[in-house]
Amino acid sequence: MDLVKYGNVILLGFLVWLLIAPRAGSPQYSESFLAYMVALLFSLIGSSEIMMVKPVAFFFTIGGVFAFCYIVASSAIRVGLRK
């Protein structure tokens, strides 16, 4: 199974994408978040094209997708608890 084989790559991708994610308290958060989303989108498109040659790149980007979902979920919960 590929998911078990590339689990550490997914975890590494999650950590790297989480590190480069914009911080919520930043004054230019919206522009940084848009750039983050576009970078992840282009990374997904590019890695899906080379998936047959280098599957590691695709699974690294899947970790980025998990990091993106984590950031969106954590910001939604933070906003919900403040009100």
C-alpha positions in Angstrom: 0.0 0.0 0.0 1.4 3.4 -1.0 0.0 5.3 1.8 1.9 3.2 4.4 5.0 3.3 2.3 5.0 7.1 1.9 3.6 8.0 5.3 6.8 9.6 6.5 6.9 11.7 3.3 3.3 12.9 4.0 4.2 13.8 7.6 7.3 15.7 6.4 5.2 17.5 3.8 2.7 18.4 6.5 5.4 19.9 8.7 7.1 21.8 5.9 3.8 23.3 4.6 2.8 24.1 8.2 6.0 26.0 8.7 5.6 28.1 5.6 1.9 28.9 6.4 1.1 32.5 7.1 0.5 33.4 10.8 -3.0 34.6 11.7 -1.8 37.7 13.6 0.2 39.0 10.6 -0.9 42.4 9.2 -0.8 41.0 5.6 -2.5 37.7 6.5 -5.0 37.7 3.6 -2.4 38.3 0.9 0.0 35.7 2.5 -2.8 33.2 2.7 -3.8 33.7 -0.9 -0.1 33.2 -2.0 0.0 30.1 0.2 -3.1 28.7 -1.5 -1.8 29.4 -5.0 1.5 27.8 -4.2 -0.2 24.7 -2.9 -2.4 24.6 -6.0 0.5 24.9 -8.4 2.3 22.3 -6.4 -0.6 19.9 -6.6 -0.9 20.4 -10.4 2.8 20.0 -10.9 3.1 16.9 -8.7 0.1 15.2 -10.3 1.8 15.5 -13.7 5.0 13.8 -12.5 3.3 11.3 -10.2 4.2 8.3 -12.3 7.9 9.3 -12.4 8.3 10.7 -8.8 5.4 9.7 -6.5 7.3 11.2 -3.5 6.5 14.7 -4.8 2.8 13.9 -4.9 2.7 12.5 -1.4 4.7 15.4 -0.1 2.1 17.7 -1.6 -0.7 15.6 0.0 1.0 16.5 3.3 0.6 20.1 2.3 -3.1 19.6 1.7 -3.5 18.2 5.2 -1.6 21.2 6.6 -3.9 23.5 4.6 -7.0 21.8 6.0 -5.5 22.0 9.5 -4.9 25.7 9.2 -8.4 26.4 7.8 -10.0 24.3 10.5 -7.9 25.9 13.3 -8.7 29.4 12.2 -12.4 28.6 11.9 -12.5 27.2 15.4 -10.6 30.2 16.8 -13.1 32.6 15.2 -16.0 30.6 16.5 -14.8 30.6 20.0 -14.1 34.3 20.2 -17.7 35.2 19.5 
